[in-house]
């Protein structure tokens, strides 16, 4: 694990390629799109790293169920009230049956991943 991380934020077309060739040890992309500068990307990377530091998230165990921890997206979550504009929270989540809730969440993770990121399913099968 690194103790120090320096993030260089390119602007307009990036950074001087001489710096890239000689000083950069790792290059990270946050997606296939173009931003006006690297500052927003640096914030995304920083947030993704910092939340893994023990004590940063109040319940460290909750990070273990986040999207991508095991190659799947996370399941949908609901808050109160149990009905909003005619949309209801799934009955199983109101049942209090933790076993059934766990089964539902796992099923929903798979359904959501197939619908939104089928590439993750293919990648998981390859490993």
C-alpha positions in Angstrom: 0.0 0.0 0.0 1.3 3.5 -0.9 1.8 6.0 1.9 1.9 8.9 -0.6 0.0 9.5 -3.7 0.4 12.5 -6.0 -2.3 13.1 -8.6 -1.3 15.3 -11.6 -4.4 17.0 -13.1 -4.0 17.6 -16.8 -5.9 20.5 -18.4 -7.1 20.9 -22.0 -5.2 18.2 -23.8 -3.5 16.6 -20.8 0.0 16.9 -19.3 3.4 17.3 -21.0 4.3 13.9 -22.4 7.8 14.1 -21.1 6.4 14.1 -17.6 4.2 11.2 -18.5 7.1 9.2 -19.9 9.6 9.8 -17.1 7.8 10.6 -13.8 4.4 8.9 -13.9 4.2 5.4 -12.3 0.5 4.7 -12.9 -2.1 6.2 -15.2 -5.8 6.0 -14.2 -8.9 6.5 -16.3 -12.3 7.1 -14.7 -14.2 6.5 -17.9 -14.5 7.0 -21.6 -15.3 10.7 -21.8 -13.5 14.0 -21.9 -13.5 16.6 -19.1 -12.2 20.2 -19.2 -9.6 19.4 -16.6 -8.3 16.6 -14.4 -9.5 18.1 -11.1 -12.9 16.4 -11.1 -11.2 13.1 -12.0 -8.8 13.6 -9.2 -11.7 14.1 -6.8 -13.3 10.9 -8.0 -10.1 8.9 -7.5 -9.4 10.5 -4.1 -12.9 9.7 -2.8 -12.6 6.1 -4.1 -9.3 5.6 -2.3 -10.0 7.6 1.0 -13.2 5.6 1.7 -11.1 2.5 2.0 -9.0 3.9 4.8 -10.1 2.4 8.1 -12.2 4.8 10.1 -13.2 7.0 7.2 -16.6 5.3 6.7 -18.5 5.0 10.0 -19.4 1.4 9.3 -16.4 -0.2 7.6 -18.3 -3.4 7.1 -20.8 -1.6 4.8 -18.0 -1.0 2.2 -17.7 -4.8 1.8 -21.1 -4.8 0.1 -20.5 -1.9 -2.2 -20.6 -2.2 -6.0 -17.6 -3.9 -7.6 -16.4 -5.6 -4.3 -17.1 -9.0 -5.9 -17.7 -8.1 -9.5 -21.4 -7.2 -9.2 -23.2 -3.9 -8.8 -25.0 -3.2 -5.6 -28.7 -3.8 -5.1 -31.4 -1.1 -5.0 -32.0 0.6 -1.7 -35.1 2.2 -0.3 -35.9 4.7 2.5 -39.1 5.9 4.1 -42.0 6.2 3.4 -42.9 2.7 2.3 -44.9 4.2 -0.6 -43.9 7.3 -2.6 -46.0 8.6 -5.5 -47.5 5.2 -5.9 -44.2 3.3 -5.9 -43.9 0.8 -3.1 -40.9 -0.7 -1.3 -40.7 -4.4 -2.2 -42.7 -6.4 0.4 -39.7 -8.6 1.2 -37.8 -5.6 2.5 -40.6 -4.8 4.9 -41.0 -8.4 6.1 -38.2 -8.4 8.7 -37.0 -11.8 7.4 -33.2 -11.2 7.1 -32.6 -14.4 5.2 -35.2 -13.6 2.5 -33.9 -10.0 2.4 -30.4 -11.3 1.8 -31.6 -13.6 -1.0 -33.5 -10.8 -2.6 -30.6 -8.4 -2.4 -28.2 -10.9 -4.0 -30.7 -11.6 -6.8 -31.2 -7.9 -7.4 -27.4 -7.4 -7.6 -27.3 -10.0 -10.4 -30.3 -8.5 -12.2 -28.9 -5.0 -12.0 -25.5 -6.0 -13.2 -26.8 -7.9 -16.2 -29.0 -5.0 -17.1 -26.4 -2.2 -16.6 -23.0 -3.8 -16.9 -23.1 -7.1 -18.6 -19.4 -6.8 -19.2 -18.8 -7.4 -15.5 -20.7 -10.7 -15.7 -18.5 -11.8 -18.6 -15.4 -10.7 -16.7 -16.4 -12.6 -13.6 -16.9 -15.8 -15.6 -13.4 -15.5 -17.1 -11.8 -15.3 -13.6 
